[in-house]
Amino acid sequence: MKLFNTLTQSLEDFVPINDTMVRIYVCGITPYDTTHLGHAFTYASFDTLIRYLEFCGRSVHYVQNVTDIDDDVLRKAKELGMAWDELGRRETERYLSDMDALNVRRPNVYARATNEIPSMIEIIQTLLARGYAYESAGCVYYSVNKDAEFGIMARAIGLNDYHAMLTIANERGNYPDDHRKRDPLDFVLWQAQTPGEPAWPSPWGAGRPGWHIECSAMSMHYLGPQIDIHGGGIDLAFPHHTCEIAQSEHFTQKAPFSRFWMHTGMVHQDGEKMSKSLGNLTLVSNLLKDYSATAIRITLLNHHYRYPWECFPEDLMVATETTELFQQMHAIVGDQTGGEDCLLRGRFVAAMENDLNTPEALLLLRQAAESTLANRCVNTAAEILRLVRVLGLRV
């Protein structure tokens, strides 16, 4: 199987570190608002990858996190007059309900950041001891100037100089004017408590972890120092995944932290990236009022995981027609077991092996279903039903 590695900007043969187990970590939600179609695209894409790996006979250990302590969670909870942990629980349950509806299976481990703070402190202490971090006024920062390799992921996606990295980092939550920093691009590993906010004890005083350190700690806790695939939306490649690489590899002294980095494209609404901050959201819960979960999932998989796209009503209408075609295969198979269609399976595998090309795989299955309605071939109908299940479709 060939997969696109964001870090090398190339298609590479996927060879797991361990032949008996594929280890995958995907950055999860920050639970302060409702699940939108962009979330669904990312998690349905990785769910489909895992289903296909299992179809090929591989075992997968899959970890996804929830960033249940974060600036956005605290801000939103204050706006709503809610406890921050209550808000996190509510939005996490809403997210899980939406994913369950779309037949996105839950990971083997669904890790919460607040359960992993001792291991985060251990990583930070080691980075301090090795000179990659420094303490300042109760905070601890990673020093980018101490790391000659910092920014390898950023450069891979075209951020080739300090100014370019700083500009994007500032757009995505960096605080360049923080007087406690030695360099505006340094990122926080541990932040001192702000009055009224939750805090945990640490060697540097009460506070809470920075965003980036959370995922490194959770990944290493459940999957070990090196993994096969680390995933998320392309907006996480920098700064989040760039920072993860730096802190993880200097903690474990092993490289690479992840063999492959896979990123999903952004979903757009009205010509702009769909995001909570802009409020231009297509909510999964709203779509489920008008369309079947299978049609929504087909709409997602009709777009290649790596590329940006915009959802239009016509996409969902076509997906509904495709759903009905697949459902009609049951009538052809009836009570018969049905054999295999080796040609169809081979073409399906070829599409999926080519960087998880789900649009090509779906087109192939739709064309096969249209043909099968005319010739009533039991074996092909049975094979279609088997393969649509590999894509996570309920028909």
N, C-alpha and C positions, 0 to 999 in steps of 0.2 A: 504494500500500500504506500502511495506517495502522499505526503502532506506538506503544505506550505509552512515553512518555519519563518516567522516574522523576524527572528534574530539574524538569520542568514539571507533573508529575502529570496529564498529559493525553494523549489519542490525537492524534498528529500525522501528517501526510503525510510519508512517508519520501522525502526528496529528497537523494541523495548530494551531497557537496561537488564531486566530480568525476564527470561523466557516464560516464566510461569505466571507472571502478574504484571498487568499494565497499571501504572499509578498515575492518576489524573487529579489535578486540583484546579478548580474553576472559582474565580472570585465571585462571591454572591452579592446579595443586596445589602444596601444600607436602609433599614426598615423605618423610614419616616414618612412614606407616602405610598400611593397605590401602584400596583404593577401595571406597566404599560407594554406595548407591543415590542419595544426594543429589548426589554428584559426577556420576553417570551422567545424572541428570535435567538438570543444567545443561548438560553438554557435548553430550548428544543433542539438547537444545532448540536450541542454537546451530548444531549441525551441520545440523539440519533447516531452520533459517532460511537458511543458506548454500546448501543444495541448492535451496531454493525460489527464491532470488534468481538462481541459475544457470539454473534452469528458465525464469525470466522473461527470460533473455538477458543478465544482468549478469555482469561479471567481479568476482571477490572476491579480495582479498588478506587472508588471515586469519593473525593472530599470536596465539599462546598461550604463556604463560610457565611455567616451573617455578621455584619459589622454593627453590633448592637450598642456600641458606645462610640459616638462620633459627634463632631460639631453640628452636623445637620440634624441628627436625632435630638440633641439638646435644644437647638434653636426651635425646631418644630414643636417639641413638647412644651416649651415655654409659651409659644404662641397659642397653643390649644389649652393651656392650663392643665396639662396632664403630667403624670410622672413619666420620666424618660423611659424607664423599663416597661411600663404599661404600654406606651406607644409602640415600643419595639416589638412586644409580644403581639399586639393587635395587627400591625402591618406585616409581621412575619406570617401570621396565620392566614391573612388575606392572600399573600403571595403564594403560600403553599396550596391554598384552595384553588387558585387560578392555575397553577402548574399541574395539580392533580387532574383538573378538568381537561387540560390539553394532553394528558397522558405522558407528562414529563415525570419520569420516575424520580423518587427522592434518592439522594446520594447515600452511600454506605455510612458516611459520617456527615452530619450537618453541624459544623462547629460554630460555637458562639465565642466572640472575642473575649467577653468578660469572664469566660471560664479558663482562659489561657494566659492570664496576666503573669503568673510566676515564671512561665517559660519565656515570656517576652523580656522580663527583667533579667533573666540569665543571659539572653542574647546581648542585651544592651551592656551588661557588665563586661562581657567578653570583648565587645567592640571598643569599649573604653580602655580596657587593659591593652589592646593591640594598637591603640592610637588612632583609630578610625572615627572616634566620637569624642565629644567633650561636654562637660557639665557647665551650665551657665544659669545662675539664679533659680535653681531647682528644676531646670529643664535639662534634657540631654539631646544633643544634635549630632547628626552624622555629618562629618566634615568632607565635603566633596573634593576639596583640594588635597586631601590626604590619600585619595584613591585615584591613581593614574588611569584606571580603566573605567571610571564612572562615566555613564552615558552611552554604553555600548548599544543598548536597545534604542535610545533616543536617536543615535546616529543612523541606526538601521532604518528608521522611519523618516529620515530626512532632516533631523534637527542637528545640524553639523557644527554648531558653535555654541558658546556659552550664552550669548544673547538670545538665540533662538530657543534654547532650553528654558532660560529664565522666563521668557515671555509666555510660553505655554504653561509652565509650572504656576505662574501667577494667575493664569486664567482658571486653573484647576485646584485652587485651594492653598497655594503657597502664600506665606506672609513675608514678603521681602523686606518690609520695614521693621520687623521684629528686632529690637535693639539688642536682644540677647544673642543673636547670631553673629558669627564671625564673617560669614559670606551669605548674601541674599539667597543663594540656591541651596544652602544647607537645609536639611529636612529634620523635623523633630522625631525623635525616638521616644521620648518621655516628656510630657508637658506638665508643668506645675499646676496645682489646683487653682481654679478660679473660684472666688467665693460663690457659694450656692450651687456649685456643680458637684457631681459625684466624684469620689477619689478613692484611690487604693494606696496603701503604704508602699514605700520603695526606699532604697538607700539614699535617694536624692530628695526625699520628702514626699508628702502626699501629692498624688496626681493621677494621670491616666496615660495610656500608651498613645503614641501617634498612629496614624492610619496605616502606614506602610509596614511597620513592624508586626502588626497583627497577622497579616497573611503569611509572612515568613514563619512565624511561630506556629501557626496552625498547620501549615503544610508540613513542616518538619516533624511536628509532634505525631501526626497520624500517618505520614507517608515516608518519613526518613529524610536524610540530607540531600538526596537527589531523586528527581522524579522524571517521568517520561513526557508528560504534557502539562503545561500550565496554560490556562485559558481565561478569556474574558473579552469584553468589548474592546475595540481598537483604541478607544479613548483612554484605556488603562495602560497602554504600552508605555506612555510617558505622562506623568512621572511615576505612577504607582509601580509598574513592573520593573522599570529601570532601577528604582530604589530597592525593590525586593532582591534583584540580582546582586546589587552591591552589598547589602547588609548580610544576605544569606551566605554568599560565597566567602566573605571575610570572616564570618562566624564559623562555618564548617571547615574552611580551608579546602573545599572540594568544588570543582567546576566540571560540568555546568550544573547550576542549581536545577535547571530543567532542560531536558534534551530537546524538546520542542516547545515553541511558544506559538499558540494558535489564538487568533483574534477575529471576532465577528465584526462585520461592517455595521455602520450606524443606520438605523431606520429613521426616515424623515417624514415630517408632516408639514404640509404647506411650504415645502421647499427648504425647511430648516431641520437640523437634527432634533429628533424627539427627545425632550429632556424635562425633568421635573422643574428645573429652574425657569425654563421658558414657558411651561404650562401648556405646550402644544402636544398633548398626549392623546393617543388612542388607547383606551383602557381595555384590557383583556375582558374584564367583567362586563363592560358595555357591549363588546362584540359578541359575547356569549348569549346575549339577549336576542340577537337576530340571526346568528349563524351557528352551525354545529361546531363542536370542538374539533372534529375531524377536518372540517373545511378550513378552520383557522390554522390548524397545524399544516395542512397542505399548502396554504398560502405562504406560511413561513418557509417551508422546505422548497417551494418553487423558486426561491432566491438562494443563490450560492452564499454560503456562510461568510465568505470573505468580503463581499461587496456591499456598498450602501444601496438602499432602495427606498422607495416611497410606496406606501400601501394605498391602493385605490379600490373603490367598491367593486369594480369590474374583476379584480383579482379574486375577491371572495366569491363572486358569482361563478367564475370558472372553477374555483375549488369545490364549490357545492355540486356542480355538474360532475366533476371527477369523483367526488365521494359517491354519488349515485351510481356511476359506472362500476366502481369497485364493489358496491353493495350487491349489484346484480350478478356478480360472480357466484354468490351463494346459491342462487337459483339454478345455475348450471351444474354446480358440483352436487347439490342435493345431498342424499345420504351416502354418496360414494366417497371413498377415501381420496381418490385421484392420485395419479403418479406425479412424476417430475417433468418439467419442461427444461431440459438442460441448456438449451440454447438461450431461452429467456433468462434463466438464472445467470448464465455466463455473461450476458450483456449487462445485466444489473450489477454484477460484481465488478465488471470493468469500469462502469460509471462511478461506483462508490470508491474503488481503489484509486481513482484519479482525483485526489484531494476532496473526497467526500462530495462528489458532484450530484447532490440530491435533485436539482432541477432536471438533469439528464435522466436520472433514474426514474423520476415521476413521469416524465414524458414517455419513456419506454413502457412503463406499466399502463399508462393511459391508452397508448396506441394498441398495446396487447389486449386490453380489455375491450376496446372498440372492435377489434378483429374477432375476439372470442365470442362476442354477442352474435356475430354472424355465423361462425362455424361451430359453435357450441362444444368446443374442445374441453373436456373435463380436466385433462392434465394441465392445460395452460391456465384454466380458471383457478384450479387448486394452487398452482405456483404463484399466480398473482396474489392470492390471499395470503400465502406464506410471506411473500416479499413485502407487501404493504405493512405487515406486522413488524418487519425489520425496521421500517421507517417510523414505527410507533403509532400507526394509524389504526383506529378502531373502526371497522366496517362490518 
